Amino acid sequence: MDNKRTQPIGIELVKRGVVTEDDINKALDYQTMHPQKKIGDILYELNVCDPNILINAIGDILGEKSILLSTDNIKINVIDYISLDTAKANKAIPFEIDSGKIKVCFAETTNQKAIESMRLLFLNKGLVMEKYITFSKIIKDILESLEANSEDDIDVNTDISGLLDSIIKTAMEKRASDIHIEPLEDSIRVRYRIDGNLMTAVTLEKDKQAQLIGRIKAISNMHQEKQESQDGRIIMYPEYNIRVSSQKNIYGEKFVLRLLKKNLDVKQLFELGFPNDPALVKDCFNKRNSIVLIAAPTGEGKTTTLYSIIDLLNRPEINVTTIEDPVEIRIPGLNQIEIDAKTSFSNSLRTVLRQDPDVILVGEIRDRETAEIAMQAGQTGHYVLSTIHTIDSIEVITRLRKIGVSNYDIASTLATSLSERLVRRVCKDCAIKREFTEEEKNIIRGIASKYGIEYDFNGKYTYDTVGCPKCNNTGYYGRIGIFEILKLTDNIKEMIINNDSSLEIRKEAIKEGYRPLVIDGFNKVFDGITTLKELNSKLAIF
């Protein structure tokens, strides 16, 4: 809870006879050691008076409705209306519905952003929010209790083998890409990454930690006694390859399990979100004597895009070879090589060049040696596809320069660089269609005008995300790529050879039709695929 008055709330409580001056002095002493806590919360924790009287007095002083919330007066199933992660982020619990109004209890009254966010969330569900306040510790305790009882399909009342199996199978059912098993000071937190976002799945008792770690190591072929970082693999689930990574922290060993589904169908580029323009695809990818690089941070779909390009190029008369770490999708007709601790991208690439390849996929360009061999391959009649870690397609040039590739090699060999991000798709089962607000229109117009683009908002709509069981109450289901494309024209190649800066190259590229990620993002907002809020979470545009 919080307080908005200029008059100290402690003085008001003393005036009303709820507490004594001695109680306030004790609370102030306590606050010097816990400065983040409010006086009202401290008085509650010190148990200086009847908590019902205290919260009612505080509510009256603040002009807010108040309640001493408990599990007994929560009349609804909280997770039917809000995810626990959202409740924790906003320190709020909905507890009753009455005549189209949903009563929501907050721990803080000054966090207007959280209050407005919750108001809109419930308004989109057709409910008017009625705000209440209670003590922060009550909100925290109830949320922890709800989390402990919200295991969904995770069976915590079984042996360790059954528990881990339940955690993994539930993650598969919920479309998780990763499972994080994290030792905390007094518990173990299990989180799933779904559509790019981490969500708490269950919190386990600390006394299960040693057994759980032992079981993970046993089935992933890790050394039991070794506590340094390790990598392993779980192969006991027929439809999945599961990569396991361990890392020791101050409370034990953390594990991340990457779920890689076997025999996935490779999606066409257009399905991934690439512009539906066959001529553009042919211009970007149907080449020889060149290299194409895809740039994005980790986890933004680079490998999936590479597979789609390879699938597009794969024909019986072409020798396609891939060098990957690891091979995530097996494609018939390809020669796929998986590197290990004894090999590297550069060594494997040298060997592949003696295998008469036409198209070579190199999982990632990490160093100068790999980059130079890839460039040489491109210059000697091969078509090379790879990824690189940079923020956008133009900074690919800067990155190659920094790892030691010459301007001449970049200009003569790099044909196209792409950048992409993955944004969440609106869940059409629960989203609410609406017109763009004036603020949203101004944001879009202001950015688009820099690139000579005008948008007509007449008849255009966007969506408010709500949340339902299908989308785990997030409002989003699945992801799609947003792309930007830099084609190296003669002018840009000349600028690279002249060692012009990325800023100057960007100006020229814009003149020649280059458009950044945000423009493709706007297009997908207009198409009702994603939202401006989601786009901002990826690109920080406002």
Salt bridges, closest charged atoms under 4 A:
ASP2 OD1 - LYS38 NZ 3.45
GLU12 OE2 - ARG5 NH2 2.59
ASP22 OD2 - LYS26 NZ 3.69
GLU45 OE1 - LYS37 NZ 2.77
ASP60 OD2 - ARG16 NH1 2.56
GLU64 OE2 - LYS4 NZ 3.05
GLU64 OE2 - LYS131 NZ 3.19
GLU96 OE2 - LYS103 NZ 3.80
GLU108 OE2 - LYS91 NZ 3.11
GLU116 OE2 - ARG119 NH2 2.74
GLU130 OE2 - LYS65 NZ 2.82
ASP141 OD2 - LYS137 NZ 2.81
GLU144 OE2 - LYS140 NZ 2.86
GLU147 OE2 - LYS88 NZ 2.94
ASP152 OD2 - LYS174 NZ 3.63
ASP165 OD2 - LYS169 NZ 3.26
ASP178 OD2 - ARG258 NE 2.53
GLU182 OE1 - ARG189 NE 2.85
GLU182 OE2 - ARG191 NH2 2.76
GLU182 OE2 - LYS254 NZ 3.26
ASP195 OD1 - ARG175 NH1 3.06
GLU205 OE1 - LYS208 NZ 3.67
GLU253 OE2 - LYS217 NZ 2.97
ASP283 OD2 - LYS487 NZ 2.97
GLU300 OE2 - LYS538 NZ 2.71
GLU317 OE2 - ARG315 NE 3.00
ASP325 OD2 - ARG366 NH2 3.25
GLU328 OE2 - ARG243 NH1 3.82
GLU338 OE2 - ARG233 NH1 3.76
ASP358 OD1 - ARG288 NH1 3.83
GLU364 OE1 - ARG366 NE 3.27
GLU364 OE2 - HIS389 NE2 3.29
GLU369 OE2 - ARG350 NH2 2.51
GLU372 OE2 - ARG368 NE 2.87
ASP392 OD2 - ARG506 NH2 3.04
GLU395 OE2 - ARG506 NH2 3.68
ASP429 OD1 - LYS470 NZ 3.71
GLU438 OE2 - LYS441 NZ 3.43
GLU440 OE2 - ARG434 NH2 2.78
ASP464 OD1 - ARG434 NE 2.83
GLU504 OE2 - LYS507 NZ 3.72
ASP520 OD2 - LYS524 NZ 2.87
GLU534 OE1 - ARG424 NH2 3.03
